[in-house]
Amino acid sequence: MQKIQRLAFQGVRGAFAHLACQQFYPQATAVPYPSFEAAMQAAALGETDGAVIPIENSTAGRVAGVHLLLHSNQLTIRAEHFLPVNHQLLALPGATLADIKQVVSHPQALAQCHGFLSRHQITEVGHSNTAGAAADVASWGDSSKAAIASSLAAEIYGLQLLASDIEDEGHNTTRFLLLQPADATITANPRDMGGAPLMTSLFFRVRNVPAALFKALGGFATNGINLLKIESFIEDGQFTAALFYLEALGSPFDGDPTAPSMRFALEELGFFSDSIRQLGTYPADPYRFGGHAA
């Protein structure tokens, strides 16, 4: 079995994606890349043993562009992980909350912490990413400036935590996928998911005929397979038939594409589709069902 040694992620060291890599495989080295496409290409070419990519967030919705990159790259989904996004106020060692006049971070992080910043009358300044903001605060040497980033960024860039978990809403969570080439063999994920229900993700394109989508999805209902997500995309400028991304949840047995219930559902999907591409079958993270994130 292949040992996971290097995982690609988009961003810089200390980003929330870096933290997700550590939680997927604590023993692996997280390798930063400038874009989602570059991180996924690194996994596809074997530069790393996989890529950890965010696909959706409980506050902001789906991550723009990732679904189409999944379609254009020949990678397989091996696992999912839900990461609660807890924002920390980071500053130079010795600084106090009263010292802070300006905070730097990604606009989304600033928006998610606006209540805290408003109460403390701290000016907000946008940055391209949270961890990069932490690196800049560390390099500026100005005790009146702070960053909003992860606790991991504080460790990496030598900053202190002035205030913890300052987000306005406690439910902010990002879902990450572990992606690998289809022929890769991996060691078991260190998180115990024995007996977990199975997720199946796939792309399909329905035929351009009336009621094709309704009929294509009917097999999941008649075979007791729960559809958790279906999203449509326009591909190659074609407005006559959409590309769909689908996620289905079954029991530990029904979720397996080789199990009769899932196999029959996929067969019926095929009757009314021009193409189907399965992205992977993997254990559902217990966080989906009220369990704790690793």
C-alpha angles and dihedrals in degrees: 000000000000116000115224106236106151130032125187122221136172116250136027132306111292095031119136088251088058088054090050090054090054092051093048094049115001092189095055127094113241111223118200123223128184097239143018089248093054092048092050092046090053089057093045092051095045096247086127133018092245146329128252108212131176113234104175144001129211091230105032100032124221119004108251116252098003096104093054090047088053088054095049096044122070095228130132127222109239102172145350130224131189114215119194105222106226113180120215128197106230128191142158117294110273096025119125130211089252089059095059115101100155134033125197125202146118111306091243092054090048091051091049091053098038095117093056093045092048093051090053094041094236118161115236122225122184124234134181093248141000099242092046088054089054091050091051094049089051092051097045094061091209114139091200091066128075138176134221109224144118127302086245089061089054090056095046098046099036098246129145127235109245094175131005131219095002096165115127094226123046097207098070104132134161123208116217130194128211107221128194138160112278093247095051119113117209139192117249115281108257091231109091108242099155110158094007118155113259127245122208120196124191147155122231137173117211123220116260095251132111116280092003094136093047092051094042092058096042093086092064091056096045091049096047098248115148115226109211099175141012122174131174131220134186109233129199092351092294113146098177099074129019132219112235131205113207135186121192130187125207138163117280086276105029092052092062110098088223092057113100097243095051093039092054091047091052092047090055090046088055093054091065101033134082092210141004127193118185112213097191150297115242141156116281111243110249087232087078090067099043096279123137123267113247 
